[in-house]
């Protein structure tokens, strides 16, 4: 299952989903309130979103979850809640990097990332943000900041692959190395010449890493 980050939808996963679906079943949901999913009555915490993911996996064992940005928090929490259903996680561009702990700091880094993404990827992200709307985005954002990613990663019961783009200003190299060191079974890899969204720009490489499973 491929789990998107805050503000966006399944759409930026399409290149990676196309690679992976050649030999396995791939689920690419829109989380509540984003993409084409209806907005819930209350703002979901990361744990609530993890429960949504686990609900979609009902009856499935040994799933591999790939989460991007805030989606990395969601898949980590899903593994903590049900390690039987989730055997491995891939955390791509995990947040929130403590070297930029404020909304303004994260926004500035995300704006810088635009230079490392192709125009088509920037267009997908921008239109998804517009669909979500600033009010809903702002309502969910505190939940992202409230979740302790480092604490969650330090308790993961299964293998975790930490992935970032070489030029990702949102998730720095030091932050990802710290997370990999905290994870009981953590591995860190870097996508050359990529920004914050390597699943859209370097899908074949990321698909190969997901398939390997030897991390």
PyMOL commands that set and color helices and strands:
alter all, ss='L'
color gray80, all
select helices_A, chain A and resi 10-20+46-56+70-81+98-100+103-116+119-132+134-146+149-154+173-182+198-201+203-212
alter helices_A, ss='H'
color red, helices_A
select strands_A, chain A and resi 2-3+63-68+86-92+159-165+186-191
alter strands_A, ss='S'
color yellow, strands_A
deselect
rebuild
show_as cartoon
